[in-house]
Amino acid sequence: MIKPIVAIVGRPNAGKSTLLNRVVGKPLAITEDIPGTTRDRNLADVTWQGVEFTLIDTGGLEIEPDTTIAQGIKAQIETAISDADVILDMVDVKDGLTRSDFEIADMLRRASKPLLVVVNKADNERLEMEALEFYELGLGEPMVISSHHGRGVAELMDRIVALLPPPPPAEATTEAIKVAIAGRPNVGKSMLLNALVGKKRAIVDDTPGTTRDAVDTPFDFNGHNVLLIDTAGVRRRGRVKAGVERYSVIRTLRAIDRADIVLLILDATEAVTTQDTHIAGYIEQAAKGIIIIANKWDLIENKDIAGWNRLIKSQFKFASYAPILYTSAKSGQGVERIMPQVSQVYQERLKRLSTATVNSVVQQAVASHNRPRIRNKQLKIFYATQAEVNPPTFVFFTNDTRLIHFSYRRYLENKLRDAFGFYGTPLRMVFKTRGEE
């Protein structure tokens, strides 16, 4: 599911980052810390009252920027506003109403998006009373908070959730296979898209970061509808500039969320980077199918495929199930193997097994390996069943989920893969104590 976006906008030093940190740092685990993701510190996935959304902290907004950096910040904020489903206009009660507050309010009003005025730094009752002057902005009732102390933040989150759009209806399984093309800048993603569809549909340039938005390209592959989603490159953390580029990262992550399968493009002329594994980690956590593609293969002299496979798999141990292809988008070498591989992985994601079949393999696995125990209590798995497809999801009913160790979870996953394949796709494995719904 594509998460809605909530953007925090306002003057410099109004406390936007403090609010983001307060929300992320709440003791009620309302944000998910995903290993290997590429998320910049100005972006957090949040769950409140069972509703998921992405909260974005933007830079301080200057209506008439007079420096290059300020112009870049304004550009990124305008992009965030255009993408946002809800906007928080943050103001500072200690500064009182300023000319900039009115100008920003006018700018946000023109966006025609659900909007909340958030009066920050109201650390006590006297300051809460002073927040009443922000009614003059004409944007409705202000929400009065103190990000630093946490005052009013829960009430603000309740209001945000109430304004979010309803989740989209479930997509029909007959829709197109959605394939995202992801990777670092300048690894050849757009050129690969053009090679796949046989015509120039995306701008191709040697300048890193040419693609700013996710670009959708529908086409037919052997009678199957396919939607290719070309994405902007994701730079290494710390190199995402204060400009439109930062929001290209957001759109890349949203494109991955939309996809069934992700083509992770590597540059074969460079070593696998930490950023490559970060992107793969996000794909794995999102439970999307993954195909690793080493592009620019025409520039490689040593074409020892077995050696390259070992090298790449050693860098992506957590996604050892991912197929690896070697291509040259420029010459077309190997490109013809991509879509058949996509079709195969998609079929693996749709594979459904009977409960009896799953239980037979699981019980054999349990019987042939020492089960975890804590003191005198040993794990029992009463039965297992496949609950969903795309991604394949298995539910295990146990005597106590606290006995499940990561290594035993991986052992059971490997046994399912040995028996049933599931090539190219993560498996979701849910463990429940017997009696839980």
Secondary structure, DSSP 8 states (H G I E B T S, - for coil): ----EEEEEESTTSSHHHHHHHHHT-SS--B---TT----TTEEEEEETTEEEEEEE-----SS--SHHHHHHHHHHHHHHHH-SEEEEEEETTT-S-HHHHHHHHHHHTTTS-EEEEEE---SHHHHHHGGGGGGGSSSS-EE-BTTTTBTHHHHHHHHHHHS--------TTS-EEEEEEESTTSSHHHHHHHHHTS--S---SSTT---S-EEEEEEETTEEEEEEE------TT---TTHHHHHHHHHHHHHHH-SEEEEEEETTS---HHHHHHHHHHHHTT-EEEEEEE-GGG-S---HHHHHHHHHHH-GGGTT--EEE--TTT-TTGGGHHHHHHHHHHHHT----HHHHHHHHHHHHHTS---EETTEE--EEEEEEEETTTTEEEEEES-GGG--HHHHHHHHHHHHHHH--TT---EEEEEETT--
